[in-house]
Amino acid sequence: MSDAATFRLAASVRAWVIARRVVGNHEPFFAPIAAFVALNAARGERGRNAVRLLFGVVIGIVAGELTTAALGGGYGSLALAVFGATAVARALGGAPIMIAQAAAGAILTVAVANGEAGTQRLVDALIGVG
């Protein structure tokens, strides 16, 4: 395993531990994903990559939460949340990582929400990008 891969792996584990043990999130899946993806760039691009990722994840989570709050769960909610998230990310002139993370954030939010909205997923993503 390369040094860069080891670094990303360690950052993912640290983000998961912080979200789980410090913040008390019982399912901190956004934190390790955000940490790994944010660091998946050249050294000079990591900060910019993290900001793009964060904007995408926030757009996706908000779209997923609003859709879940309004319609509950299900495949229709999933489709609407993903469409809305990617449309907003594109309208904001988002880079490909922002658009992809908006879609992923919406998918994960609706898929694990069990028809219930919650803010913990946003906190989780902020920890991972941090």
CYANA upper distance limits for C-alpha pairs under 8 A (distance plus 0.5 A):
  1 MET  CA      5 ALA  CA      6.75
  1 MET  CA      6 THR  CA      7.00
  2 SER  CA      6 THR  CA      6.69
  3 ASP  CA      7 PHE  CA      6.58
  4 ALA  CA      8 ARG  CA      6.76
  5 ALA  CA      9 LEU  CA      6.60
  6 THR  CA     10 ALA  CA      6.57
  7 PHE  CA     11 ALA  CA      6.62
  8 ARG  CA     12 SER  CA      6.65
  8 ARG  CA     35 ALA  CA      7.66
  8 ARG  CA     36 PHE  CA      5.64
  8 ARG  CA     39 LEU  CA      6.68
  8 ARG  CA     40 ASN  CA      7.91
  9 LEU  CA     13 VAL  CA      6.84
  9 LEU  CA     36 PHE  CA      7.25
 10 ALA  CA     14 ARG  CA      6.66
 11 ALA  CA     15 ALA  CA      6.60
 11 ALA  CA     32 PRO  CA      7.89
 11 ALA  CA     35 ALA  CA      6.49
 11 ALA  CA     36 PHE  CA      7.27
 12 SER  CA     16 TRP  CA      6.71
 12 SER  CA     31 ALA  CA      7.62
 12 SER  CA     32 PRO  CA      4.53
 12 SER  CA     33 ILE  CA      7.25
 12 SER  CA     34 ALA  CA      8.31
 12 SER  CA     35 ALA  CA      5.71
 12 SER  CA     36 PHE  CA      6.02
 12 SER  CA    128 GLY  CA      7.82
 13 VAL  CA     17 VAL  CA      6.67
 13 VAL  CA     32 PRO  CA      6.79
 14 ARG  CA     18 ILE  CA      6.63
 14 ARG  CA     32 PRO  CA      8.26
 15 ALA  CA     19 ALA  CA      6.61
 15 ALA  CA     31 ALA  CA      5.82
 15 ALA  CA     32 PRO  CA      5.87
 15 ALA  CA     35 ALA  CA      7.16
 15 ALA  CA    127 ILE  CA      6.70
 15 ALA  CA    128 GLY  CA      5.69
 16 TRP  CA     20 ARG  CA      6.46
 16 TRP  CA     28 PRO  CA      6.53
 16 TRP  CA     29 PHE  CA      7.86
 16 TRP  CA     31 ALA  CA      6.16
 16 TRP  CA     32 PRO  CA      5.81
 16 TRP  CA    128 GLY  CA      8.21
 17 VAL  CA     21 ARG  CA      6.10
 17 VAL  CA     22 VAL  CA      7.93
 18 ILE  CA     22 VAL  CA      5.51
 18 ILE  CA     23 VAL  CA      7.04
 18 ILE  CA    127 ILE  CA      7.99
 19 ALA  CA     23 VAL  CA      5.53
 19 ALA  CA     24 GLY  CA      6.76
 19 ALA  CA     25 ASN  CA      6.17
 19 ALA  CA     28 PRO  CA      6.36
 19 ALA  CA     31 ALA  CA      7.24
 19 ALA  CA    124 ASP  CA      6.61
 19 ALA  CA    127 ILE  CA      7.20
 20 ARG  CA     24 GLY  CA      5.34
 20 ARG  CA     25 ASN  CA      5.27
 20 ARG  CA     26 HIS  CA      6.33
 20 ARG  CA     27 GLU  CA      7.82
 20 ARG  CA     28 PRO  CA      6.65
 21 ARG  CA     25 ASN  CA      7.96
 25 ASN  CA    120 GLN  CA      7.52
 25 ASN  CA    124 ASP  CA      8.22
 28 PRO  CA     32 PRO  CA      8.02
 28 PRO  CA    121 ARG  CA      8.05
 28 PRO  CA    124 ASP  CA      6.52
 29 PHE  CA     33 ILE  CA      7.07
 29 PHE  CA    124 ASP  CA      7.96
 30 PHE  CA     34 ALA  CA      6.38
 30 PHE  CA    121 ARG  CA      7.08
 30 PHE  CA    124 ASP  CA      5.93
 30 PHE  CA    125 ALA  CA      5.51
 30 PHE  CA    128 GLY  CA      7.37
 31 ALA  CA     35 ALA  CA      6.67
 31 ALA  CA    124 ASP  CA      5.36
 31 ALA  CA    125 ALA  CA      5.45
 31 ALA  CA    126 LEU  CA      7.73
 31 ALA  CA    127 ILE  CA      6.18
 31 ALA  CA    128 GLY  CA      4.32
 31 ALA  CA    129 VAL  CA      7.79
 32 PRO  CA     36 PHE  CA      6.64
 32 PRO  CA    128 GLY  CA      6.23
 33 ILE  CA     37 VAL  CA      6.62
 33 ILE  CA    128 GLY  CA      7.56
 34 ALA  CA     38 ALA  CA      6.29
 34 ALA  CA     53 LEU  CA      7.83
 34 ALA  CA     54 LEU  CA      8.27
 34 ALA  CA    125 ALA  CA      6.49
 34 ALA  CA    128 GLY  CA      5.25
 34 ALA  CA    129 VAL  CA      5.94
 35 ALA  CA     39 LEU  CA      6.83
 35 ALA  CA    128 GLY  CA      4.90
 35 ALA  CA    129 VAL  CA      5.77
 35 ALA  CA    130 GLY  CA      8.08
 36 PHE  CA     40 ASN  CA      6.85
 37 VAL  CA     50 ALA  CA      8.36
 37 VAL  CA     53 LEU  CA      8.20
 38 ALA  CA     46 ARG  CA      6.82
 38 ALA  CA     47 GLY  CA      8.25
 38 ALA  CA     49 ASN  CA      6.14
 38 ALA  CA     50 ALA  CA      4.94
 38 ALA  CA     53 LEU  CA      6.96
 38 ALA  CA    129 VAL  CA      6.86
 39 LEU  CA     46 ARG  CA      6.09
 39 LEU  CA     49 ASN  CA      8.06
 39 LEU  CA     50 ALA  CA      7.75
 40 ASN  CA     46 ARG  CA      7.77
 41 ALA  CA     45 GLU  CA      6.35
 41 ALA  CA     46 ARG  CA      5.93
 41 ALA  CA     49 ASN  CA      7.42
 42 ALA  CA     46 ARG  CA      6.74
 45 GLU  CA     49 ASN  CA      6.40
 46 ARG  CA     50 ALA  CA      6.47
 47 GLY  CA     51 VAL  CA      6.83
 48 ARG  CA     52 ARG  CA      6.74
 49 ASN  CA     53 LEU  CA      6.54
 49 ASN  CA     97 ILE  CA      8.29
 50 ALA  CA     54 LEU  CA      6.50
 50 ALA  CA    129 VAL  CA      6.41
 51 VAL  CA     55 PHE  CA      6.72
 51 VAL  CA    129 VAL  CA      8.36
 52 ARG  CA     56 GLY  CA      6.71
 52 ARG  CA     94 GLY  CA      8.15
 52 ARG  CA     95 ALA  CA      7.70
 52 ARG  CA     97 ILE  CA      7.19
 52 ARG  CA     98 MET  CA      5.68
 53 LEU  CA     57 VAL  CA      6.55
 53 LEU  CA     97 ILE  CA      6.73
 53 LEU  CA     98 MET  CA      5.80
 53 LEU  CA    101 GLN  CA      6.60
 53 LEU  CA    129 VAL  CA      8.38
 54 LEU  CA     58 VAL  CA      6.50
 54 LEU  CA     98 MET  CA      8.26
 54 LEU  CA    125 ALA  CA      7.69
 54 LEU  CA    126 LEU  CA      7.72
 54 LEU  CA    129 VAL  CA      7.14
 55 PHE  CA     59 ILE  CA      6.63
 55 PHE  CA     98 MET  CA      6.99
 55 PHE  CA    102 ALA  CA      8.27
 56 GLY  CA     60 GLY  CA      6.64
 56 GLY  CA     89 ALA  CA      7.18
 56 GLY  CA     97 ILE  CA      7.94
 56 GLY  CA     98 MET  CA      4.72
 56 GLY  CA     99 ILE  CA      6.49
 56 GLY  CA    100 ALA  CA      7.76
 56 GLY  CA    101 GLN  CA      5.31
 56 GLY  CA    102 ALA  CA      4.65
 56 GLY  CA    103 ALA  CA      8.35
 56 GLY  CA    105 GLY  CA      7.98
 57 VAL  CA     61 ILE  CA      6.48
 57 VAL  CA     98 MET  CA      8.01
 57 VAL  CA    101 GLN  CA      5.74
 57 VAL  CA    102 ALA  CA      5.52
 57 VAL  CA    104 ALA  CA      7.95
 57 VAL  CA    105 GLY  CA      5.54
 57 VAL  CA    106 ALA  CA      8.38
 57 VAL  CA    125 ALA  CA      7.59
 58 VAL  CA     62 VAL  CA      6.49
 58 VAL  CA    102 ALA  CA      7.66
 58 VAL  CA    105 GLY  CA      7.94
 58 VAL  CA    122 LEU  CA      7.16
 58 VAL  CA    125 ALA  CA      8.41
 59 ILE  CA     63 ALA  CA      6.57
 59 ILE  CA     85 ALA  CA      6.30
 59 ILE  CA     88 VAL  CA      7.89
 59 ILE  CA     89 ALA  CA      7.56
 59 ILE  CA    102 ALA  CA      5.98
 59 ILE  CA    105 GLY  CA      8.08
 59 ILE  CA    106 ALA  CA      8.38
 60 GLY  CA     64 GLY  CA      6.49
 60 GLY  CA     81 ALA  CA      8.00
 60 GLY  CA     82 VAL  CA      7.79
 60 GLY  CA     85 ALA  CA      5.63
 60 GLY  CA     86 THR  CA      8.34
 60 GLY  CA    101 GLN  CA      7.50
 60 GLY  CA    102 ALA  CA      4.51
 60 GLY  CA    103 ALA  CA      6.34
 60 GLY  CA    104 ALA  CA      7.36
 60 GLY  CA    105 GLY  CA      4.76
 60 GLY  CA    106 ALA  CA      4.64
 60 GLY  CA    107 ILE  CA      8.23
 60 GLY  CA    109 THR  CA      8.26
 61 ILE  CA     65 GLU  CA      6.39
 61 ILE  CA    102 ALA  CA      8.01
 61 ILE  CA    105 GLY  CA      5.71
 61 ILE  CA    106 ALA  CA      5.81
 61 ILE  CA    109 THR  CA      6.44
 61 ILE  CA    121 ARG  CA      7.71
 61 ILE  CA    122 LEU  CA      7.20
 62 VAL  CA     66 LEU  CA      6.48
 62 VAL  CA    106 ALA  CA      8.17
 63 ALA  CA     67 THR  CA      6.56
 63 ALA  CA     81 ALA  CA      5.73
 63 ALA  CA     82 VAL  CA      8.00
 63 ALA  CA     84 GLY  CA      6.91
 63 ALA  CA     85 ALA  CA      6.09
 63 ALA  CA    106 ALA  CA      6.60
 64 GLY  CA     68 THR  CA      6.47
 64 GLY  CA     77 SER  CA      8.49
 64 GLY  CA     78 LEU  CA      8.03
 64 GLY  CA     81 ALA  CA      5.60
 64 GLY  CA     82 VAL  CA      8.08
 64 GLY  CA     85 ALA  CA      8.48
 64 GLY  CA    105 GLY  CA      7.94
 64 GLY  CA    106 ALA  CA      5.05
 64 GLY  CA    107 ILE  CA      7.71
 64 GLY  CA    109 THR  CA      5.89
 64 GLY  CA    110 VAL  CA      5.91
 65 GLU  CA     69 ALA  CA      6.43
 65 GLU  CA    106 ALA  CA      8.50
 65 GLU  CA    109 THR  CA      7.32
 65 GLU  CA    110 VAL  CA      7.74
 65 GLU  CA    117 ALA  CA      5.76
 65 GLU  CA    118 GLY  CA      7.51
 66 LEU  CA     70 ALA  CA      6.57
 66 LEU  CA    117 ALA  CA      8.16
 67 THR  CA     71 LEU  CA      6.24
 67 THR  CA     72 GLY  CA      7.50
 67 THR  CA     77 SER  CA      6.48
 67 THR  CA     80 LEU  CA      7.77
 67 THR  CA     81 ALA  CA      6.42
 67 THR  CA    110 VAL  CA      8.48
 68 THR  CA     72 GLY  CA      4.81
 68 THR  CA     73 GLY  CA      6.19
 68 THR  CA     77 SER  CA      7.16
 68 THR  CA    110 VAL  CA      6.93
 68 THR  CA    113 ALA  CA      7.99
 68 THR  CA    115 GLY  CA      6.23
 68 THR  CA    116 GLU  CA      6.88
 68 THR  CA    117 ALA  CA      6.55
 69 ALA  CA    115 GLY  CA      7.92
 69 ALA  CA    116 GLU  CA      7.10
 69 ALA  CA    117 ALA  CA      6.09
 71 LEU  CA     77 SER  CA      6.99
 72 GLY  CA     77 SER  CA      7.50
 72 GLY  CA    114 ASN  CA      8.39
 72 GLY  CA    115 GLY  CA      4.86
 72 GLY  CA    116 GLU  CA      7.33
 73 GLY  CA     77 SER  CA      6.27
 73 GLY  CA     78 LEU  CA      7.81
 73 GLY  CA    110 VAL  CA      6.83
 73 GLY  CA    111 ALA  CA      8.09
 73 GLY  CA    113 ALA  CA      7.83
 73 GLY  CA    114 ASN  CA      6.76
 73 GLY  CA    115 GLY  CA      4.88
 73 GLY  CA    116 GLU  CA      8.36
 74 GLY  CA     78 LEU  CA      6.80
 74 GLY  CA    110 VAL  CA      8.37
 74 GLY  CA    115 GLY  CA      8.47
 75 TYR  CA     79 ALA  CA      6.63
 76 GLY  CA     80 LEU  CA      6.67
 77 SER  CA     81 ALA  CA      6.45
 77 SER  CA    110 VAL  CA      7.73
 78 LEU  CA     82 VAL  CA      6.66
 78 LEU  CA    106 ALA  CA      7.83
 78 LEU  CA    107 ILE  CA      6.75
 78 LEU  CA    110 VAL  CA      6.37
 78 LEU  CA    111 ALA  CA      7.87
 79 ALA  CA     83 PHE  CA      6.57
 80 LEU  CA     84 GLY  CA      6.49
 81 ALA  CA     85 ALA  CA      6.48
 81 ALA  CA    106 ALA  CA      6.20
 81 ALA  CA    107 ILE  CA      7.96
 81 ALA  CA    110 VAL  CA      8.22
 82 VAL  CA     86 THR  CA      6.59
 82 VAL  CA    102 ALA  CA      8.02
 82 VAL  CA    103 ALA  CA      5.58
 82 VAL  CA    104 ALA  CA      8.39
 82 VAL  CA    106 ALA  CA      5.96
 82 VAL  CA    107 ILE  CA      6.93
 83 PHE  CA     87 ALA  CA      6.53
 83 PHE  CA    103 ALA  CA      8.23
 84 GLY  CA     88 VAL  CA      6.66
 85 ALA  CA     89 ALA  CA      6.68
 85 ALA  CA     99 ILE  CA      8.31
 85 ALA  CA    102 ALA  CA      5.91
 85 ALA  CA    103 ALA  CA      6.49
 85 ALA  CA    106 ALA  CA      7.20
 86 THR  CA     90 ARG  CA      6.53
 86 THR  CA     99 ILE  CA      6.02
 86 THR  CA    100 ALA  CA      8.12
 86 THR  CA    102 ALA  CA      6.43
 86 THR  CA    103 ALA  CA      6.32
 87 ALA  CA     91 ALA  CA      6.54
 88 VAL  CA     92 LEU  CA      6.73
 89 ALA  CA     93 GLY  CA      7.08
 89 ALA  CA     94 GLY  CA      5.72
 89 ALA  CA     98 MET  CA      7.08
 89 ALA  CA     99 ILE  CA      5.84
 89 ALA  CA    102 ALA  CA      7.24
 90 ARG  CA     94 GLY  CA      5.75
 90 ARG  CA     99 ILE  CA      7.05
 94 GLY  CA     98 MET  CA      5.92
 94 GLY  CA     99 ILE  CA      6.54
 95 ALA  CA     99 ILE  CA      6.97
 96 PRO  CA    100 ALA  CA      6.56
 97 ILE  CA    101 GLN  CA      6.44
 98 MET  CA    102 ALA  CA      6.55
 99 ILE  CA    103 ALA  CA      6.86
100 ALA  CA    104 ALA  CA      6.63
101 GLN  CA    105 GLY  CA      6.24
102 ALA  CA    106 ALA  CA      6.70
103 ALA  CA    107 ILE  CA      6.63
104 ALA  CA    108 LEU  CA      6.54
105 GLY  CA    109 THR  CA      6.44
106 ALA  CA    110 VAL  CA      6.63
107 ILE  CA    111 ALA  CA      6.36
108 LEU  CA    112 VAL  CA      6.54
109 THR  CA    113 ALA  CA      6.24
109 THR  CA    121 ARG  CA      7.98
110 VAL  CA    114 ASN  CA      7.91
110 VAL  CA    115 GLY  CA      7.94
113 ALA  CA    117 ALA  CA      6.89
113 ALA  CA    118 GLY  CA      8.33
119 THR  CA    123 VAL  CA      7.32
120 GLN  CA    124 ASP  CA      6.60
121 ARG  CA    125 ALA  CA      6.81
122 LEU  CA    126 LEU  CA      6.82
123 VAL  CA    127 ILE  CA      6.81
124 ASP  CA    128 GLY  CA      6.92
125 ALA  CA    129 VAL  CA      6.76
126 LEU  CA    130 GLY  CA      6.51
